[in-house]
């Protein structure tokens, strides 16, 4: 079960306990677990919700939604947690199910907003697609604590002068932090690469998708990182050649606006932080 879908099951219970603790579950929150497998991590959350310490009694109001694509595993989870009313199992593709689940969340009587957290040991082949899906949600999770490829986790947390398209995309709406590295020997079957647990903490100003403003930012990223080894000036020139049909006057006017905005167009995109990219976005979108 599971391997045909790229799943590698974590064997080390100490690591599962750390992940559960780092989620920092609070009263009234909803956990959406992606790829729960046999339900090992789910058990830790179930224990927290069913038997919370006195000072965290509100956890009894928390709920869990499990999304498992493997039909056999989903049936196993149904049997395992059939008596627990706080746990709902959905058999399906997380990339397709997640937007619908999030849009259907209703306010909890014990919480003003249906705050939710995404957790899971993510199959490697959907990692990039998952972050794109979360990024496009109308209401984003307050926290995302997931196990992914270590190499990808390291790319996500990069800062200038090592900024990259993935980091610039996620750091726009969240603050990412690597929580711990997990060697490949801790999984069954053992993958070919090491993993890491990453925490992606959504900024309060970006819990809701900002629509057009965000679209403009990501369009600017497409221009700036079209060829990461080239300068900002060269990438803008490439953009005007391919999309704007060589509108030289418009391009020159834009470069002058960037200079007046104290943007060094001889820099390469990996030297830019999110705030600089936002500034460039505003200039690109101004007339």
N, C-alpha and C positions, 0 to 999 in steps of 0.2 A: 504494500500500500504506500502511496505517496511518492516513491522514487521516480515514477514516470512523469511526475509533475515538477521535478527538480527539487524535491524537499529533502533536507538533511536534518535529522532529528537530534536535538541537543541531549546529551547523556548526563552532563554534570549538573546535579541538582543545586549546587551552591550558586552556579551562574544563573539558574532560573530564579533563585531566591533574590539575587542582586537585582535582576531585571524587574521583578515584582516590586521591590522596595523603591527603585528609582522612578517607577511610575508615579509614586506619591499620590495615591488615590485619595480623593476628598469626597465629602458628603454630597450625594446627589449626582455624582458624575457617572457617565456611561463609558464602559470600555468596549471598543470594537477591536476584536482580535482577529488578525489575518493569518490564515494557515495554522490553526491551533493543533493540527496533527492528532496526537493521541490525548491531548488535553492536559499535558503536564504543567504548563504555565497557567492554564486556566484554573487548575487546582489551587494554586497559590492565591489567586485573586478570590476564588470562592471562599477560601479560608478567611481572608481578610474581611469579606463582606458578611459572612455568616457569624463569625466570632470576633468582631472588632473590639479593641480595648475600650474601656469606659470613656476615655477622652475623645474617642473617634466613633462614638455610637451611631453617628449619622451615616456611616458606611453601609448600614443595613438597607439604605435607600438606593444604593448603587445597583446598576444592572450591567449585564454583559451580552454582547452580540458577537457570535462566532461565525466567521465566514470561511468555510472549508470547501475547496473545489473537488476534492476526491470524494466520490460518492460513498465508498466503503468507510472512509474515515468519518464522514459526516454521520453515517448511520451508527457508527461506534460511539460518537459523541452524544447522539440522541439517547442512546441507551444509558450511557455513563451519567448524564446529567438530567435524566427525564424527571426526577423528583424536585429539581431546583427551578423554581418559578422565576428566579432572577437571571436565568441563562436562556438565551434564544440561539438556536443553530440555524444557519442559512447555508444550504448547499449551492454553491455558485462561484463565479469568477469575481474576485474582489474588485477588479478594475471596473467591472460593469455594475456590481451591486452597491459599491460604496456611495456613489452620488445619490442613488435612490434612498438608501438607508439614512444618510445624513439629512436629506430633505424631509424625511418623515419623522425625525426626532421632534418630540413635543416637550415643552417645559415640564420639569419635574416639580411636584408640589413643594419639595424641600430645596429647590434650587431655582432661582429666577430664570436662568437660561439652561437649555439642554447641553451643558458642556460635556464634551466627550474627548476621549483619549484613544489614539490608535497604537496598538502594540502588535508584536509578532516577530516570528523568525521568517523573514521574507525569502521566498524562492529567488535565487539570483537573477533569473531571466526576466523577472517583472519589476526589479528595483527601480529602474529609470522611469518606467511607465507609471508606477505607483506614485512616485513623487510628483509627476506631472498631473496625475489625477487629483491628488491632495491640493496641489497648487491651484487647480481650476475649480475646486469646490466653492460654493457660495458661502458656506460657513465652515471654517477650518477647525481642526482639532486644537485644543489648548496645548496639548503635548503629543508628540509622536516618539515612542520609544521602540526602536526596531533593531533587529539583527540583520546586518547586510554585509557585503564583501568589504573587507578592511580597506582595500584600495579605493573603493568608492567613498567610504566614510572619510578617508583622509582627503580626498578631493573636495568633498562638501565643505570642510572646515577651513580650507585654504584662505589666506589673506594676501593682499599685495605684498611682495611682487610676484605672487604665485596664484593670483586669481584666475578662475576658469569659468566657463559658461555655466556648469552645474552649480558651482558655489555661488556665483552672482545671481542665479535664478532663485535658489532656496534662501540665501541670506537677505533677499529683498523682503520676505515676509516672516522670516524666522531666525532665531539664534541657535545654530547647531553646535553640539559638543559631543566629542567621543567619550563615552562612559567607561568602556573597557574593551580590550582586545580579547578575542576568543580563538585559540589555536584550532586548526582543523581536526586534530585528534579527539576533540571533545564531541564530535558528531558521529552519528551512524545513519547511513553509510558515510564514510569520511570523504569530504569534498577535496578538490585539488588546491584550494586556496584558503587562507585564513579569513576570519570574520571579525566584526566589531559590533558592539552595541552602541548605537548613536541616539542621542536625545535631540530632538528638533522642537524647540520651544517657540511657539507662534507669538509674534509680537502683538501686544494688545491692540495696536492700531491696524492690524491685519487679520484679526479673527474673522472678519467678513471680507469677501473679495471686493476690491475697489473698482471693478469693472474697467472702464475706459482708461483710467490712469495706469492700471496694471498692464493693460494691453499695450499701451504706449511704451512702457518700460521694457517689456519683452520684445517688442519690435526693435527698440534701440539695441538690445543685446544682440539680436540677429545681425544687425549692421556692424556693431563693434567687434564681434567675435567671428565674423565671417571667415577671416583668415587670421587666427590668433597671433601668428608671428609677424604680421604686418602692423604698421603704426595706425593710430586712429585716423589720421589723415588719409592714408592709403585705403583703408577699409571704407571710408566715406566716399572716396573717389570711385572705388569698385562698385559701390551701391548706386551711385549716380550713372555710371556707365551701363549697368545691367537693368536697373529699374526705372530711372528717371530719363533714360535715353539721352545721356550726355548733355544735360542742362548745365552747362559750364557756369553761367552767371549765377544760377541758384546755388550751385555747389560753393562757389567762391564767397557768396554772401553768407552761407552757413559757416564756413571756416572762419570768416571774420567775426561772426557772432560768438563762436567758441573761444577765439582769442580774447575778445572783450570780456568774456566770462571767466578768463584766467584758466582756460583749459589748454594744457600743452598737447597739441595734436601730434607731436612727434613721439609721444608715449605709446607703448603697446598696451592692449587691453588688460594684460595680466598685472599691470601697474595700477589699475583703477580699483577703488573700493566702491561699495554700493552707493554711498552719498555722491561721489563724483559721477557715477553712472546716472543717478537720478538727475543731477544738474545737466548733464549732456542730453538726457531725454527731454527735459524742459526746453532746451535750446533747439533740439531737433524738431520739436512739435510746435515751436513758436513760428509766427510768420514774419 
